């Protein structure tokens, strides 16, 4: 016996990935439905060897459905997630709406799988920000060994993190560079993204940080450990898919780089590619389509008594969004719902 599963926002980048990953991982499904807004009604989506036609999210009755994966943004989630939850369908939400709600668990299954047990307070589980998700997967096994005091992270985030509009803008601007008569001014981003980097993701806050940077701080504390100090600088780069992060870690006790490398090799969800030679590391283009969080460039920080540096790369549409949501569903099924 399997689950009755809903994918809301099935025509978007993340929604399509959710359908792909549910099929790839053979999640136990008896029935599945793809939902979208009325403007996308009837659009076809692939699910394994099947083709699904989208149904109307606005009129859908969630009664009798087990799990709903939401990838529709905060505004639509605020309307439809409570309806689904009230109907008895557990919502796994990819937006930021519920991440900071104390009654909603924020889950990365490799890090805090036990947190799914808190779903029953609102029948909702939150998926973290893409940049946070891959970082805490790499930090968790190291934190278990040597206790992390402080993290300094700089992110290099692909345009797919801004949705289809971000991908289109990079594509169009890149073409226009070679055709000066066809200028493509910034619309989705604040400045030209083609052949450029932009140290600004989401809105600015009063302290000078951006909302994206604030998310990494708050979410790391909620998922991993509230005592960890985190400071982040988040940068948009002209890469289509794949987020990269340069992470500096200060521990409470010394952790040798060789031991750290061995720990990460054994860690769930982590793949270590770390050779001190040309090309002996992973770049975002190589991680596209993969489930893993890749770690490279592991080395001591000579400016700290107990410091390490590492490079972390992951497919943000997969681990940062769709895969993590499906893993939450798997964890929920194994620990609570127990079908299939």
N, C-alpha and C positions, 0 to 999 in steps of 0.2 A: 504494500500500500504506500502510495506516494502523497505528495502535497499538491494542493491547488494554489498556484502561484500567479501573482500579478506583477507585471513590470510597467510602471507608470513613467511616461516620458520615453517610450520605446523607440521613437524616431530620432532622438538626439544621440550624440557621440557616446555618452556614458550608457544610455539605455540600450543601444545596440550592442555594446560590449557586455552588458549584463546578460542579454540573451545568448550571446556567443559563449560566454563562460559557463552559464548554467548548462548549456548543451555539452561543452567540452568536458566538464567535470562530472557529467552524468548525474546531476542533482536529481533525486527521486521525485519525479513530477507525474501526477495523474492528469492534470489539466493546467494549461497556461494561457494567459490572455495578455495581449499588448495594448496598453492604453496610451492615448495621446490627446492633445487639444483638438477642438473641432476643425481647425484649419488643416490639421494633418490626418483627419479622419479617413480611414480606408487605405492609408499608406501601407505598403507591404514591408514586413520585417522578417529576416531569416532567423529560424530557431532550429539548429541542426539541419536535418534534411527536410524540415517543414517550412512552410511560408505562412506567416500570421498576418491577418489584416487588422489594423488598429481599430479599437473601439473608443467611444467617447468617455473620457475621464469624468466629465461633468455629470453624466447621468448613470455612471456605473454603480451597481450595488455590490458592495464588498462582503455582504453576508454570505457565510459559508466558505469563504476563501481563507487560506491559512497564513500566507506570507505575502506582503506587498513590498517590492523593491521600488523605491521612489527616486527618480532622477529628473525632477521637474522644477527645481529652483524653490527658493524660500516662500515666495508669494503664493504659488499654487499649493505648496506643501501645507501652508497654514490653513488653507481651505479644506483640502481633501484628506490629509493624514489623520486629523481627528475623527473624520467620518469613518475611515477604514478601521481605525483603532476601536471606535465605539461599536462597530459591527463585529468585533472579535478577530479581526485580521491583524497580525503583528506587522507593523511598519518598520522597514529598515530604510532610513532616510539619508540620502546623500547630500542634502543641502546643509547650510550652517544653522538652520532655524533652531534645532533642538540640542545642538552640541554642548551648550553651556547651561542647560537646564539640569539642576541637581537631581531631578526625578527621572532623567533619561540617561541610560548608560551610553558612554562613548567607547566604542570597542575596536581594537585591533586584535584579531584572534591569536596571533603569535605572542601577544604581549599581555593582555588581560582578558582571556576568554571567560573567566568566572563572572565578569561584569554583566554578561548577557542575562544572568539570573534576575537582574533588576528591571527587566523589560516590563514586568507586570504592573508597575506603578502607573504607566500611561499606555502600555501596549506599543511602545515605540522604542527603537534602538537607533542611535545616531552613528553615522559613518564620519570619520574625521576628515580634516582637510588633507588634500593629496600630499602636500609637502611634509606634514606632520606624520602621516602614516608610514612613509618609507623610513623616516628618521628614527622613529621609536622602535621599528623592527630591528634596526642595527644597534640601537642603544640598549635595549632590554637585556640581552645576555651579558653585556659588559657591566651594566648596572648591578646585575645579580652577583657578579664576581667582586667588584671593587667599589661599588656605590659612587654614583656620579654626583658631584657637587655643582658643576656649572657646565653649560654648553654654549658655545659661540658658533652660530651657523650662518653661512651665506648660501643662498639658494640661487640656482640658475634654471628658471622655470619656463617650460615650453609654452607656446601660444595655444595649444589645445586645452590648457587649463582655463582659458577664457572662452571656450566653446567654439562652435563652428565659425562665428564671426571673427575670432582671433586667428584661426587657421586661414580663412579667406583673406584677411587683411595682409598677412605675411606673404601669401601667394601673389596677391595682386600687386603689392608694393615691390616685391622682388622682380616681377615682370616689368614693372614700370621703370625700374632703374635702367633697363636696357632700351626703353622707349620713352624718352623724355617728353614727348608730346602727349603721353597718356599718364598724367600725374595722378597719384593716389594719396591724397592727404589722410592723416590719421583720423579714424572714426572710433574704432573700438579702443585703441590705446591712446595715451596722451601725447605720444611722440611717434615718429617713424620707427617701426620695429624692424624693417628689413635692413640688414647690415648694421644693426645698432643694438644696444642694450638699454633697458629702461629700469632704473632703480625705484620702481613704484608699482605695487600691485594692491588693488583695492583702495579704500579711502584713507586719507590721512587722519591721524588722531591728534589730540591736543599735545601729547608729549613728543610729537615729531615722528613717531613710528607709524607704519601703515597697518590697516586692519589685518592684512595677511601675516605680518610679523607678529601682531598681537595674538592671532589665532595659534601660531606655533608655540608661543609661550604658554598660553592658557591650556591648550589641548595636551601638550606634553605633561604638564602637571596633573591633569585629570586622568590621563591614561596610565602614566608611568609612575610618577612620584611627585607630590606637591612640594617637596623640599628642594627639588632641582631648580637651579637658577638658569634661565634661558634668555639669550639675546640673539635676535635674528635680523638679517638684512636680506630682503627678498627682491630678486631681480628677474625681470622678464627678458628672455633671450630669443633670438631668431631661430628657434628649433621647433619643428612641428609637434613631435611627441617625445616625452621623456624628460623628467625633472632630475637635475643634478644638485648635489649639496656638498660643500666643503665644511666639514664638521670638526671643531676643536673641542676636546673633552677634558675637563679637570676632574680627577677622581679623589676620593678620600684617602686611598692608599695606592701604592705604586702598582702599575700593571704593565708588564713587559709587552712590547709589540708582538713578539713571537707567540706569547700566550694569548694575547688578544686575537691574533690571526687564527689560532687553533680554536678558540671559543667560537668565533664567528663562523668558521667552517662547519661547525656542528649545530649551529643555531637554525631553528625552523624559519623558512622563508628567505634565508640569506644565501647568496652565492659569492664566494671570495675569488676574485681574479686580481692577483697582486704580485706581479713580477717586476722587478726593478730593471726593466729594459724597455726599449722602444716598443710602444703598443701593448705593454703588459698591464693594461688597465682597461676599464669599460667606459665607453662614452654613450650618450643617450641614444644615438642611432642604432647601437648594438643591442639595446635592451627592449626595443619595441616588439610587442607581441609576447613577451616573456612574463611569467608570473613572479620571478624572483626580485628581491632587492639586492642589487650588486654592490659590493664593497671593494674598494681598491685603495692604494696609496696609504696603507696603514703604517704609521711611523711615530716614534716618540716626539713629543714637543720639548725641545731642550730648554725652553724658557720657563717651564713649570716643573716642580718636583714630581708631580703625578699627572702628566699630561700626554694625550695622544691626539694625533690628527688622522682623519680618514676622509675618503671620497666615496659618496653614496649616490647611486643612480637607479632609477626605476621608471617603468612605463606608468605615467600618471593616470592614464585612462584605465589601466588594469589595477595594479596594486593600490594606486591612489584613490580609486573610486569603485569601479565595477567588481573587480576581484575581491576586494575587502568586503563589499556588501554581500557577495555570494558566500564568502567564508563565514561571515556572521550568520547567514541563514543556515549553513552547515552546522555551525556550533550550536545554534539554537535548536536545530533538529536533534542533534546528538545528546544535548544536555536536558532539553525540556520537552519538546513536542514528540520526539521519538516515533516518527513514522518512517516508512521506507526500509 
